[in-house]
């Protein structure tokens, strides 16, 4: 009989939350197995070599909450900084707010000032009406019109996903709001924060919060599959668990180029998108949200790729069909081995960090 009540594969937000909740509320002995050399998953941040500056090693993470209870739970393991999540896009040499707001429309149409009524009237001439969009291109064309679609979405989406917006589910572009006000922030959630000491410190504290939790890193669970007495939670890529027996699921990865710039600031906000012909999609200067004070800064340029660690599931018709076949296999694993699949990779679903934590807490309660 294995000595652990619960085995959790993956030490990211989902794995850390499941482990902490099960150990605290049920007194379970939990083993957390992580393939990488660190905890926190893709939220991992660290001091950039040769500097005092914190950087997000796998791309930026903008933490938001819609439920105060979730924020209070995470707040047991961190103090907060106010979120400063402002994003702009460089279009024809001009930085415009992203998501689209009144200022974006003014700049790209060359008309100002606008209010909600005049802005809607202005873009109405470009809108391609589709009552029930079936892809991301139809979604944006029906809500923002062709000019804004071509300027902000068409090239960016193709670079980010390796496919045109017409090949992707409406949810891909639909995640980004279109506003007719002057809200400058990237997300709409009422609680926008950053862990004061960083994400790694946050999830490390979760995993160290109970003597019943043992965490091992640099271990590939798939090579020697240890199962928990009560349950196993798998947070890795769904298709990998099953040895890709039904074929690989489409995943999108990222490649990063990082440089230290010897000046206090490189750009006016944390993220600048590049929806043009350049091969990269965005430049990130995370110092805007960590609030560190320094005469130099770290800038990360992102290049999407089909090669590398999986970051994003690709929402489209073909991947949904293959996922559904894998989902049927997960039902058998749950019924025969008490294996539960969780997180963005384990459920092949694009979810934000707060959603991952909420789902993980619910799963831990379900297991108990």
SULRAJO-V791890 format. One record per pair of residues at least 4 apart in sequence whose C-alpha atoms are under 6 Angstrom apart, sorted by sequence separation. I is the first residue (numbers start at 1). GAP is how many residues later the second one is. D is the distance in Angstrom with one decimal. If there is no record, write none. Layout:
i=I gap=GAP d=D
i=I gap=GAP d=D
This chain:
i=11 gap=4 d=4.9
i=12 gap=4 d=5.9
i=17 gap=4 d=6.0
i=20 gap=4 d=6.0
i=21 gap=4 d=5.8
i=22 gap=4 d=5.4
i=23 gap=4 d=4.6
i=40 gap=4 d=4.9
i=56 gap=4 d=5.6
i=71 gap=4 d=5.9
i=90 gap=4 d=5.4
i=100 gap=4 d=5.5
i=105 gap=4 d=5.8
i=106 gap=4 d=5.5
i=114 gap=4 d=5.7
i=115 gap=4 d=5.9
i=120 gap=4 d=5.9
i=138 gap=4 d=5.9
i=140 gap=4 d=5.5
i=141 gap=4 d=4.4
i=146 gap=4 d=6.0
i=148 gap=4 d=5.8
i=149 gap=4 d=5.0
i=150 gap=4 d=5.1
i=153 gap=4 d=5.6
i=156 gap=4 d=6.0
i=157 gap=4 d=5.9
i=158 gap=4 d=5.0
i=170 gap=4 d=5.7
i=171 gap=4 d=5.8
i=200 gap=4 d=5.9
i=205 gap=4 d=5.8
i=221 gap=4 d=5.5
i=228 gap=4 d=5.3
i=240 gap=4 d=5.5
i=244 gap=4 d=5.3
i=287 gap=4 d=5.7
i=319 gap=4 d=5.9
i=323 gap=4 d=6.0
i=332 gap=4 d=5.9
i=333 gap=4 d=5.3
i=334 gap=4 d=4.3
i=342 gap=4 d=4.7
i=343 gap=4 d=5.9
i=344 gap=4 d=5.6
i=351 gap=4 d=5.9
i=10 gap=5 d=5.4
i=11 gap=5 d=5.4
i=23 gap=5 d=4.8
i=47 gap=5 d=6.0
i=48 gap=5 d=5.8
i=90 gap=5 d=4.5
i=106 gap=5 d=5.0
i=114 gap=5 d=5.7
i=133 gap=5 d=5.2
i=141 gap=5 d=5.5
i=149 gap=5 d=6.0
i=158 gap=5 d=4.8
i=227 gap=5 d=5.6
i=239 gap=5 d=4.9
i=287 gap=5 d=5.9
i=334 gap=5 d=4.6
i=341 gap=5 d=4.9
i=342 gap=5 d=5.5
i=344 gap=5 d=5.1
i=22 gap=6 d=5.9
i=47 gap=6 d=5.3
i=89 gap=6 d=5.4
i=106 gap=6 d=5.3
i=133 gap=6 d=5.2
i=158 gap=6 d=4.8
i=333 gap=6 d=5.5
i=334 gap=6 d=5.8
i=344 gap=6 d=5.7
i=47 gap=7 d=4.4
i=88 gap=7 d=5.8
i=89 gap=7 d=5.3
i=97 gap=7 d=5.4
i=274 gap=7 d=5.1
i=344 gap=7 d=6.0
i=46 gap=8 d=5.3
i=88 gap=8 d=5.3
i=96 gap=8 d=5.3
i=273 gap=8 d=5.8
i=274 gap=8 d=5.5
i=46 gap=9 d=5.8
i=88 gap=9 d=4.5
i=273 gap=9 d=4.3
i=45 gap=10 d=5.5
i=88 gap=10 d=5.0
i=272 gap=10 d=5.5
i=45 gap=11 d=4.5
i=87 gap=11 d=5.5
i=272 gap=11 d=5.4
i=45 gap=12 d=5.6
i=130 gap=12 d=5.5
i=271 gap=12 d=5.8
i=128 gap=13 d=5.3
i=129 gap=13 d=4.7
i=271 gap=13 d=4.5
i=343 gap=13 d=5.9
i=127 gap=14 d=5.5
i=128 gap=14 d=4.9
i=270 gap=14 d=5.6
i=285 gap=14 d=4.9
i=127 gap=15 d=5.3
i=270 gap=15 d=4.9
i=284 gap=15 d=5.7
i=42 gap=16 d=5.4
i=270 gap=16 d=5.5
i=284 gap=16 d=5.2
i=283 gap=17 d=5.5
i=127 gap=18 d=3.8
i=270 gap=18 d=5.2
i=283 gap=18 d=4.5
i=126 gap=19 d=4.4
i=282 gap=19 d=5.9
i=126 gap=20 d=5.3
i=282 gap=20 d=5.6
i=281 gap=21 d=5.9
i=280 gap=22 d=5.6
i=5 gap=23 d=5.7
i=7 gap=23 d=5.7
i=9 gap=23 d=5.9
i=10 gap=23 d=5.8
i=11 gap=23 d=5.6
i=280 gap=23 d=4.6
i=5 gap=24 d=5.3
i=6 gap=24 d=4.8
i=7 gap=24 d=4.8
i=8 gap=24 d=4.7
i=9 gap=24 d=4.9
i=10 gap=24 d=4.8
i=4 gap=25 d=5.1
i=7 gap=25 d=6.0
i=4 gap=26 d=5.6
i=11 gap=28 d=5.1
i=12 gap=28 d=4.1
i=137 gap=28 d=4.8
i=11 gap=29 d=5.7
i=12 gap=29 d=3.9
i=136 gap=29 d=5.0
i=137 gap=29 d=4.9
i=136 gap=30 d=5.8
i=135 gap=31 d=5.4
i=139 gap=31 d=5.8
i=264 gap=31 d=4.3
i=136 gap=32 d=5.7
i=263 gap=32 d=5.3
i=264 gap=32 d=4.7
i=135 gap=33 d=5.5
i=136 gap=33 d=5.5
i=263 gap=33 d=4.5
i=264 gap=33 d=6.0
i=135 gap=34 d=4.6
i=136 gap=34 d=3.9
i=262 gap=34 d=4.4
i=135 gap=35 d=4.4
i=261 gap=35 d=5.6
i=313 gap=35 d=5.7
i=261 gap=36 d=5.3
i=136 gap=37 d=5.5
i=260 gap=37 d=5.7
i=260 gap=38 d=4.6
i=259 gap=39 d=5.8
i=259 gap=40 d=5.5
i=258 gap=41 d=5.8
i=258 gap=42 d=4.5
i=257 gap=43 d=5.6
i=257 gap=44 d=5.1
i=256 gap=45 d=5.7
i=256 gap=46 d=4.9
i=255 gap=47 d=5.9
i=255 gap=48 d=5.0
i=254 gap=49 d=5.6
i=254 gap=50 d=4.4
i=253 gap=51 d=5.8
i=254 gap=51 d=5.3
i=253 gap=52 d=5.0
i=253 gap=53 d=5.6
i=252 gap=54 d=5.2
i=253 gap=55 d=5.5
i=253 gap=56 d=5.8
i=253 gap=57 d=5.1
i=252 gap=58 d=5.9
i=253 gap=58 d=5.1
i=251 gap=59 d=5.4
i=252 gap=59 d=5.8
i=252 gap=60 d=5.1
i=251 gap=61 d=5.7
i=251 gap=62 d=4.9
i=251 gap=63 d=5.8
i=116 gap=64 d=5.1
i=250 gap=64 d=5.8
i=100 gap=78 d=5.1
i=101 gap=78 d=4.7
i=102 gap=78 d=5.4
i=100 gap=79 d=5.9
i=101 gap=79 d=5.4
i=102 gap=79 d=5.5
i=101 gap=80 d=5.7
i=102 gap=80 d=5.7
i=101 gap=81 d=5.8
i=86 gap=99 d=4.8
i=87 gap=99 d=5.9
i=85 gap=100 d=5.6
i=86 gap=100 d=5.5
i=85 gap=101 d=5.7
i=233 gap=106 d=5.8
i=231 gap=107 d=5.0
i=232 gap=107 d=4.7
i=233 gap=107 d=4.8
i=234 gap=107 d=4.9
i=235 gap=107 d=5.1
i=231 gap=108 d=5.9
i=233 gap=108 d=5.8
i=235 gap=108 d=5.5
i=237 gap=108 d=4.5
i=238 gap=108 d=4.7
i=83 gap=109 d=4.8
i=236 gap=109 d=5.4
i=237 gap=109 d=5.2
i=83 gap=110 d=4.0
i=236 gap=110 d=5.3
i=82 gap=111 d=4.6
i=83 gap=111 d=5.5
i=235 gap=111 d=4.8
i=81 gap=112 d=5.6
i=81 gap=113 d=5.0
i=80 gap=114 d=5.7
i=80 gap=115 d=4.9
i=81 gap=115 d=5.3
i=80 gap=116 d=4.9
i=78 gap=117 d=6.0
i=79 gap=117 d=5.4
i=156 gap=119 d=4.3
i=155 gap=120 d=5.4
i=66 gap=123 d=5.5
i=152 gap=123 d=5.6
i=78 gap=124 d=5.8
i=64 gap=125 d=6.0
i=77 gap=125 d=5.7
i=65 gap=126 d=5.1
i=64 gap=127 d=5.5
i=64 gap=128 d=4.4
i=63 gap=130 d=5.7
i=160 gap=144 d=5.5
i=169 gap=146 d=5.6
i=168 gap=147 d=5.9
i=169 gap=147 d=5.2
i=168 gap=148 d=4.8
i=45 gap=155 d=5.7
i=44 gap=156 d=5.2
i=40 gap=160 d=5.3
i=40 gap=163 d=5.6
i=37 gap=180 d=5.2
i=36 gap=181 d=6.0
i=37 gap=181 d=4.9
i=35 gap=182 d=5.8
i=36 gap=182 d=5.1
i=29 gap=183 d=4.7
i=30 gap=183 d=4.8
i=31 gap=183 d=4.9
i=32 gap=183 d=4.6
i=33 gap=183 d=5.2
i=34 gap=183 d=4.6
i=35 gap=183 d=4.8
i=86 gap=183 d=5.7
i=89 gap=183 d=5.3
i=31 gap=184 d=5.9
i=35 gap=184 d=4.7
i=87 gap=184 d=4.9
i=88 gap=184 d=4.9
i=89 gap=184 d=4.4
i=90 gap=184 d=5.5
i=34 gap=185 d=5.9
i=35 gap=185 d=4.8
i=87 gap=185 d=5.8
i=89 gap=185 d=5.9
i=20 gap=186 d=5.9
i=16 gap=191 d=5.9
i=84 gap=205 d=5.3
i=7 gap=220 d=5.9
i=7 gap=221 d=4.8
i=6 gap=222 d=4.3
i=5 gap=223 d=4.9
i=4 gap=224 d=5.3
i=5 gap=224 d=4.6
i=6 gap=224 d=5.9
i=8 gap=224 d=5.8
i=5 gap=225 d=5.1
i=6 gap=225 d=5.2
i=7 gap=225 d=4.8
i=8 gap=225 d=4.7
i=9 gap=225 d=4.8
i=10 gap=225 d=5.4
i=6 gap=226 d=5.6
i=9 gap=226 d=5.6
i=2 gap=227 d=5.9
i=65 gap=289 d=6.0
i=14 gap=329 d=5.6
i=14 gap=342 d=5.6
i=18 gap=342 d=5.3
i=22 gap=342 d=5.8
i=14 gap=343 d=5.7
i=17 gap=343 d=5.9
i=18 gap=343 d=6.0
i=14 gap=346 d=5.3
i=18 gap=346 d=5.3
